[in-house]
Amino acid sequence: MPDHRPDPVTAIATAHDWAMTPFGAVAAWPAALRVAAGMVLYSRQPMCVMWGDALRLLFNDGYRALLGARAHDDAVLMGQPFRAVWPELADPVGPLLDDALRGNATGAVEDHPFTVQRNGYPEQIHVTFFTSPIHDDDGAIAGLLVTCVETTARVASRRERDDAMERLRLLDEIGEATRVASEPRAIMEEATRLLGEHLGVTRVAYADLEPDNDRFTIRHDWRVPGAISTAGVYSLDLFGSRATQNLRIGRTLVINDVDRELAPGDGDGMFNSIGIKAIICCPLVKGGRLVAMMAVHQVHPRQWTSEDLALVEAVVERCWAHIERVRSTEALREADRHKSEFLAVLAHELRNPLAPIRNGLELLRLGGGGSDVVAKVGGMMDRQLSHMTHLINDLLDIARVSSGKIVLHREAADLNRIAAAAVEASMPAIEAAGHDLEVQLPPEPLPIEADTVRISQVIGNLLTNAAKYTPRNGRIRVAAHADGDIAVITVTDNGIGIPAESLDAVFDMFTQVARHMERSNGGLGIGLSLVRRLVALHGGTATAASPGAGQGSTFTIRLPLAGTAAPLAEPSPSARAATRRLRILIADDNVDAAHSLSDLLALDGHDTRVAADGAAALDVAAQFQPEVVFLDIGMPGMDGYETARRLRGVPGLDGVRLAALTGWGAAEDRARSRAAGFDHHLLKPAVPAEVNAVLAEA
């Protein structure tokens, strides 16, 4: 088919009204130039002809797009030497083109970068050039046919892939460097150093958020020589309100030029004070809360890239995860250490009462049971048994509070009366140490809604603690007053004091500030933890204060006052129950416990029987027809629950009173005993007042 397209040379001459061109008269163009011009002008691919020793250009529309703004007048550029049109490429590309003219094949110049003006803005692009020689009629190389392929997108993709690989290598390096770290600071040092050296910045800082979530602490910063350290505590407000709000929701702060991008008072003062002109501050939000930040500083303006941002965000995430791992491991070690110490102290504290009790028994055996010896030994045994019971009760209480199983029995009460009762109960320990006690309670009542037993326990624990950690002949002061709608009670001593760093730790489980036996009378390290938890259950707070070691301590309890100051009932005095002679059965696989309780009840004139297990209890009950039965829950074979259910079916025992004896006192334990048919639930060792209360109801 004949080609009806116009001759390219004629097209050029017509379009530009050329009679003559820099290549010479159009009609006199060599055949090779005319053919090459036709290929270029009818191609959609960017192409040009570079003709003669000066490499004069003849180009198509595709090539014009590469020229950008400089192609506004084809009449100026068409036929101009390559070096005049592309002066920036004269040095890197010119010699290669000269070699091609001399017959040295150059192949391609791949992905060469250069800047063009597009849409009024400079833009860097990448182009690959393919060159082919153009021979004249004599076979000599008269010019070059150049095909151009823009590879900007490919280069960007390859660079993005390389940057991603580099980020992964850096993150792996940080992970490997911090994998064996045993403390958070070592992780911060390695992570900030590696990131700072990779980005070539002035400073990299890692910060933790304080519990108030309004301040942050820069724990460590890596910096180039000569740069100042920024370690310290700062307010988030220094960033300015807008930036602070963004940081709290996890939005990275990116500033390329502080002076141009920040308004006065919008954080510029903080950055300028440390000579910073560009910054990336990446926040880390976990569980809806800002927990950490990592900042990258530069002393001069810098156009941060998306790759820079992605890298900082990845590093702060990894860094925080490694730090939390180390902190969690350390916390577990610390908890394990506390528990090991606690078990050692527990063994010591439980053995302490056993020695005098055993010695007392030996005194009774050798002393012949005289009234003076019995009274002295009996008093000593009662004190030691009370001490052991107190230890065990504290253990049970802290377990119940920790598991959420404690039940408060709230009632209207006067805090003054509760405090007075706690003081009275604590006097033996205070007097034994020779302390001087001052009590300052207001004349008017302090009405609260509380479990009086638990609040008395709280105040008693504080008094016992003060007596224990105050050297002999010290001073202890108990005071109470109203502060608005809050009742405040304080226990102050002039004892060993508390170091500032330990003020909050004294309320932790299994913790004692002073472990030296010469400075304290021991203890399990759970009394103060129990204090804080019981007070919290009442909607109050417990705090500690001290000027320092050796300067005494003050513990403050704050409880909400009751809404109305209703008349408060006087506490009923405990008294030994006056009862008639009863038939009583005691069933317990601990033979000594069963017989000792039987002997005590027999001294009051009761008729008693003893059984060592559930089956024996049923046999005895059928013949003895008891009015009261004390049943151990944990008997082997048939336990106390099953024994109680069967006793209810024994003929003649419809009105029998059943009392459980057990070491378990949680709400569900009491509910289970009621379901089994028990009328009472007594914790071992049952005190005489509780036993008498059971007998009184019979």
Number of C-alpha atoms within 10 A of each C-alpha: 3 4 6 6 8 10 13 18 18 15 15 17 16 11 9 13 12 14 11 12 16 14 17 11 12 17 12 10 14 14 12 15 23 18 15 18 22 17 17 25 23 13 14 12 16 21 27 27 27 27 24 16 13 15 22 24 22 27 21 21 18 18 21 18 14 20 18 17 16 17 18 11 9 14 13 11 20 18 21 20 20 20 17 14 19 15 11 13 16 15 11 10 15 17 12 19 23 16 12 19 25 15 13 12 14 16 12 15 15 15 17 17 16 13 15 18 15 15 9 9 10 12 12 12 18 18 18 16 19 17 23 19 20 21 16 14 10 7 8 13 19 21 28 26 20 19 19 20 18 19 17 17 11 12 17 13 12 12 12 14 12 12 15 15 12 14 21 14 12 18 20 13 15 23 19 11 16 23 13 12 16 15 16 19 14 15 24 25 19 19 27 27 19 19 22 22 15 12 14 12 20 21 26 30 25 27 25 20 21 16 9 7 14 14 16 22 18 20 17 22 23 27 21 15 8 7 13 14 15 18 15 11 15 17 14 19 15 17 20 18 14 11 19 20 14 13 21 19 15 19 16 21 17 20 20 18 18 21 16 11 13 14 12 10 12 17 20 20 18 14 18 13 8 14 15 22 20 24 26 21 23 26 25 24 17 11 6 10 13 20 20 22 25 25 23 27 25 20 18 15 17 16 12 14 11 9 13 15 17 13 20 25 20 14 22 23 17 18 24 22 12 22 20 13 16 20 15 12 14 14 12 12 12 12 16 13 13 18 16 13 18 20 14 12 18 20 12 14 18 16 12 14 18 15 11 15 19 12 13 20 15 12 15 16 10 9 13 10 13 9 10 10 15 17 12 11 21 16 13 16 20 12 15 19 16 15 16 18 17 12 19 15 16 18 16 17 21 20 15 16 16 12 9 11 14 19 12 14 11 14 13 18 24 24 26 22 19 20 24 16 17 21 20 12 16 18 17 13 16 25 14 11 16 15 20 14 18 13 14 13 18 12 8 10 17 22 23 26 19 24 18 21 14 20 21 20 22 24 25 23 20 25 26 19 21 29 30 20 22 25 19 16 14 19 20 23 17 22 17 21 19 18 11 9 11 17 20 21 22 20 22 23 27 20 23 22 23 24 16 13 9 16 17 12 17 21 22 18 19 24 23 23 15 15 15 10 8 9 14 17 14 19 19 22 23 22 28 25 18 25 24 18 19 24 19 15 15 19 12 17 18 21 16 20 17 21 13 16 13 14 14 22 26 22 20 18 24 21 23 21 21 18 10 10 14 12 11 14 10 9 10 6 5 9 9 12 16 11 15 12 13 18 18 24 25 25 30 26 19 13 13 10 13 21 18 11 17 19 15 13 20 17 9 13 14 17 17 21 21 21 22 17 24 27 16 14 24 18 13 17 22 14 8 16 17 23 19 22 26 26 30 27 25 18 18 13 10 15 17 28 23 14 23 26 14 15 23 18 10 14 10 14 16 11 11 19 21 26 26 26 22 20 19 16 19 18 12 12 14 18 13 13 21 17 13 18 20 24 15 18 25 21 14 16 13 15 12 14 13 17 18 17 17 21 21 13 11 15
